[in-house]
Amino acid sequence: MAELMPVLLVLAVGAVLLLGYPVALSLGGTALLFALLGEALGYFDHAFIEALPNRVYGVMTNETLIAVPLFVFMGVMLERSRVAENLLETMALLFGPLRGGLGISVTVVGMLLAASTGIVGATVVTMGLLSLPTMLKRNYDPSVAAGTICASGTLGQIIPPSIVLVLLGDVLSAAYQQAQLDMGIFSPETVSVGDLFIGALIPGLLLVAGYISYMVGVAVFRPAAVPAIPAAERPQHDARFWLRVIQVLLPPLALIVAVLGSILYGVATPTEAASVGAVGALLLAASHRQLNWKTLQGVVRQTTIVTSMVFLIFIGAAIFSLVFRGFGGDEMVTDFLSSLPGGTVGAVALVMLVMFLLGFILDFIEITFVVVPIVGPVLLAMGLDPVWLGVMIAINLQTSFLTPPFGFSLFYLRGVAPAEVRTAQIYKGVAPFILIQLLMLAALSLFPALATWLPGAIYR
């Protein structure tokens, strides 16, 4: 019976989640009930639950996690400053004369917003409101238009500064230290969020290239699905137009350089860079005359809501993780993954498959806080590079925003899309982009240097 307790705990949490209870309370509450039951039956090591106050205190005093509210503040403030609106209008005029040009413009803007805001919901909603009606008016295939907007909006999950990379950095750092302790190694070495940011740059840009390549392919083989703007409606690309392009691109690019550049050159930690981004977002909002007391109040309120949600889930997941280990669940996972055929390759493949399937029903935050602390120490103890593993997980989690039926990007777009765009068309439209992300995972598996070379080159 004792051996079944970790399995029963996982099943019970899944059942409570399916009943519709909040994730954080489901994780923490179910775990505590199982801890009481295990204590009564003599199956539970109470030393783990005694470590809970220190674990919660560690979460609340973790300096790395200060970056979460700062990056959220930056993203929400930029959402209110009309940066996205100006970018979309200008890029549409720039690429519109090409077949598939509107789709390419959405992808480019998605990349720029990802590198300056990182808020998936705000990006998808904004582009859905501004670009989707225009694309439909220009006779774009609804599936292609919807899929491009959904996929481009999720780039904020992998292109830094990404909140998922901040959270993964903290969780993987704890997993890395646990793996070292399990191997009898005592080292202060951790997984740096900055390393994850740098490691994700090349894969993120390759994803953008993949999205644009798909749009070019559609333009070549299905030109009627992505027509160009008629010649009579195209703007003249004169000096005045290019001045407008520079004026629109310069502010977000300056913010990107300030945030990422300070990290890449070692001038600031990710947390310090997040504060630079927050101040930069305030200045951008002020320059667009969108900064007032009402806007600031709304941004702070939204930042508080999102941050509270993240930390509450983090605490609930910490309780679940401790109770799971108290029942010996970590040893069960270690034995299972170690006995798989194919060794390390088989273990990584299974974990990636499970995360991909969980993405159909769970949000990336739950997967990060629940699954990664369980499997992370085991995989890292097998000798995997933590930066490579973190980038692999981040791209895998990115697909959770696109996979039906519960992909959040699909919900965001469905909420703002015109009635004539059917849900089935949105699902159909994201399928090629899910395939591109899976191909990116395969490329990372075959060529780990895509994630590890740049951090090594910078810190060499």
Number of C-alpha atoms within 10 A of each C-alpha: 7 13 12 12 21 21 14 13 22 16 12 17 21 15 13 17 17 12 10 9 13 12 23 23 18 23 29 22 17 21 25 18 13 21 27 14 14 19 13 10 11 11 18 23 17 17 11 17 19 11 12 16 11 11 15 17 11 11 17 14 10 12 12 18 20 18 24 23 24 22 29 25 30 26 26 23 30 28 21 20 22 16 21 23 18 17 22 23 18 20 21 22 20 20 18 23 18 17 22 30 24 32 32 25 23 29 26 20 26 31 24 22 29 27 27 30 33 30 27 26 19 21 28 27 22 22 25 26 17 16 23 26 17 15 23 17 9 16 16 23 18 22 20 23 29 32 26 29 28 35 31 29 31 26 28 28 26 32 31 27 33 29 24 24 26 25 21 26 26 21 20 28 21 17 25 24 21 20 20 18 14 13 10 9 11 11 9 7 10 15 21 19 26 24 25 28 27 25 26 31 21 18 23 23 15 16 24 22 14 17 23 21 13 19 22 20 13 17 20 14 9 15 15 15 20 27 21 21 22 11 9 6 10 13 13 11 11 8 9 9 15 14 12 13 18 11 13 20 18 12 17 23 15 13 22 22 16 17 27 24 15 17 23 19 11 13 11 19 20 28 23 19 22 26 21 19 27 26 17 23 29 18 19 21 22 13 12 12 11 19 18 10 9 9 16 18 11 14 21 15 13 17 22 15 12 14 19 13 14 18 17 15 23 25 22 24 27 23 27 28 23 27 29 24 18 21 25 19 22 20 14 16 15 17 12 11 20 17 13 13 10 11 12 19 12 15 22 19 12 14 18 17 13 12 21 22 15 18 25 18 15 20 18 23 20 20 19 23 24 21 17 22 24 21 18 23 23 26 25 20 19 13 10 14 16 23 25 23 22 27 29 24 24 23 25 24 25 25 28 27 29 27 22 21 14 16 21 23 30 25 21 20 25 19 13 16 19 14 9 9 17 15 17 10 17 27 19 17 23 26 17 16 22 20 12 19 21 16 14 20 21 13 13 20 17 10 12 18 15 19 27 23 14 17 20 13 8 12 10 6
